[in-house]
Amino acid sequence: MSKNNKLSEDSSAEDILEVKRLARIRLIDAFYAADSESLELAAQYVKAALRGKGSIPRPKRFSSLGSDD
């Protein structure tokens, strides 16, 4: 599989599962790197969206999470 983890039409099931596994690992790493205040805010957005009273905002890019300027 290519280095950029892009799937093509001829990707095997093994390739697809590998991409899913890597995406899950990135998601878990991002979760553990987040501070509790950010997680609480995200939970509030999700709860409001599930109740039909709001939308979930687009996530920040990883590069913008570290800058506290």
N, C-alpha and C positions, 0 to 999 in steps of 0.2 A: 504494500500500500504506500501511497506517496507520503512525503513528510508533512504536508499541510493538512492531512486527515480529511481530505475531500473524498467523497464517495462518487464513483462513476456508475454507469449503468451495468457494468460488468463486475461490480464489487461482490465478493462472496459474503455469505452469512457471517463468516468469521470476521471479515473486515468490518461489517456493520456492528457486530457485537463489540469489537474492540473500540470503535468510535464511541459507542454508547458508554462503555466502561470508562473511557478517558473523560467524557463529559461529566459523568457522575462523580469522578474523583475531583475534577475542577470545582463542581458545585459544592461538594463537601468541604474542600479547602477554603472556598470563599465563605461558607457558613461559619467555620471555626475562626476565620480571620476577622469577622465582623464583630463590632462591639455590641453590647447588650442593648444600648439605646437604639441603634440602627435596626436590630432584630425586632424590638418592640414596635417600632414605627412601621416596619414591613408587615408585621402581624396585624396591626390596625388597618392598614390598607387592604390586606387580603380579606379580613373579616367584613369590612365595609363593602367590598366588591361582591362577596358571596351573598350579602344581604340585599344587593341591588342598589346600594346607596352611594356608589362611587366607582372609580376605576383604579386599576393598579398602575402607578406611574412607571415609566420606562426605567430600567435599572441603569445605574452609573457604570461607566467603563471601569475596569480594574485600575487603569492608570490614574483616574481622577479620584479614586478613593483614598490614596495616600497623601494627597496635597491638602494641607490645612491652611493655605495662605490667607 
